[in-house]
Amino acid sequence: MSLSPPLSVSELQLLNDELLTALRSGVSLDLGLRESAQHLPGRMSFLADQLAGHLADGKGLEEALENLNPSPPTVYRVLVAAGIRGNQLEQVLARLNEFARVVGDLRESLRRAIVYPIALGVVAFLLTVLATYFCVPPLREFMADMQAVPSWPVKVVYALHDSLLWWGIGLPLVVGLACLVGLAFDWTQSGNAGAFGFLRYFPGFGRMMRNAELSRLANLLAIQTEYGIPLPESLRRCADAVAAPQLRGFCMDAADRVERGESFGESLTHSHVVPPFMKWLLSVPGSQADLARSTRQAAEIYRERTMLQAEWTARMVPVILTLGFGTTVVALYSWAMVGSLITVWERLM
């Protein structure tokens, strides 16, 4: 069993690039890969050299990829095997390059949409904790010295200070625990815990993450059906590749139903995971070629939806956090300070 970390999308794309370059150059793959290994970074140089060694020993490309450590995903090896069988290896590698680019773009969009709002929320929370810890004690002493009766905003601020240990430490622990539970659930269900996969369980991010997974699923299914891989096998390979546990379950169930003689359209009707629009789009095709075209269209539609939602999240969530959370905290503390001054002024008058 391999102890090496699995190949990332960028590493797999780089390996695929080198295979495609070697194939198009007209030289043998082992010589082309040995040349590539001299300028590749890190472990990719070792992998290219290892793959060239397997090919030089007389192994076929499919077997050589399987013997790599770490080995590329099963769906990648299956597609390469289909390209070799159909004498379309170059076209398959080019399509896989396109798929890796699309996945990379989606991940970058999701990263931009997620990282900045989270960072802004953390900074806002820390500023609230610091303001409560440092500003409330002087206010309490001032009110006590003036023997002024605190108004309700001041009482709220006092309560926040008195319970600072509970919410200042407890709230991050609860959020962190929820994230760990989401990661653990993803891992137990699919063996895959993406960096931001747990966010699919949080309001506002769930739909965006789900659309990204639907686009990835449809893209993988389109590539496999386009190159003649049987639908049940394609669905099982998709189940290995997607991260969402519910989509993984759908792929396995649909593969079993198709093998029992149901059409793919009929298997879609039993799913509560696939959205109605995608069900309609994929239930119409009558042949595998038609299914490949429909799944490509579905992949593009859900990719565009993900990009739009990611852009909206990246732009609007920080604004909402600033106006909502920031305005509430500033207004509360301002009201408490101004109210205290007014109370003291009234006593002096």
Phi, psi and omega in degrees: 000134182287134176262356180287146175300145180296158179294135174281169179299318181294322179292318179296322178295320180295317177297318179296320177302315182293322176297316181294319178297316179296321181294319182284340182286339179091351177275168178294150185299322183294321178292317179298320181288325177295323176295318180295325183300337182288338182240003179279149182275155168052222184288347178295327176297317179295318181295317179297319179292322178295317179295319178298322179296317178298317180293321179294333178282000177098004179282148174288165183299319181298313180293322180296319178296321180294330182273357177294154176228103005279154181276145175300161179303154182302319183297326178293314181294323179296318180292321176298318178298320178295321178296322178293316181297321182268008182056040181230033186300318181298317180295320180295315180296323177294319178294322178294325175297316179298318179298316180298323178295317179297315179298319178298318178297318179297315180296321179295320178296317178295320179299314179296323182287336188259316190294313184295312176300321179295315179299318179295319178296320179295316180297316179298319179295316180296321178296323178295317178298314181295318179297319180294319185289320187264332188267331185287317180304313176300323179295319180296318179295318180299315180294324179291318179297323181275357181051041180266144177279121183291140174282174185293327174297324178292321178297322178296317179296319176302315181297321177298319180292318182293331181255021186301319181297325183290307184273333180290328178256321184294318182297312176300324179295319179295315179296316178298319178295320178297320178295317179295321178296318177298317178296317180295321180295317177300318183293316181291330183276324187230355183072013184222122178238092181293161184302322181241016184299327181296340183291346177296343180269359182258140179301140177094331180255339186302312183294321180296315179294322181293319178295323177297318178293321178296320177296318180295316179300312182296322179296315178297317180295323180295314182297316184291315180291329179297327182256023166082014177285130182306144186301315179302318178294321178299317181295321179292324177291325176296322179298325178290334188265329184279153183265329185291123182301322182294319178292324178297316178297321178298316181299316181294318180294317179296322178298317179296319182293319179296321178294332179279357175112356177285153173283161178297323178299320178293322179294330178294328182294338181273355185267136173257004182263317182286128181294155183304320181298317180292324175301313181296318184294323185267349181273347183284317187303143178256341181236168180293326178295319177295321179297321178299317179295318182293320180291326175297318179296317179297319179300318181292319180298312183285336172294315179296321178298317180298315181298318179294316179294322178295318179296318179297316181297316182296327183270319191266326182298317175300322178295316180296317178298317181295313182288322183280292184293311183298313181297320180297313182294314180297316180297318181297312182290324177295316179298318180297316182291312181294320179298322178295317179296320179296318180298316178295318179299319180295321178295320180292327180285000000 
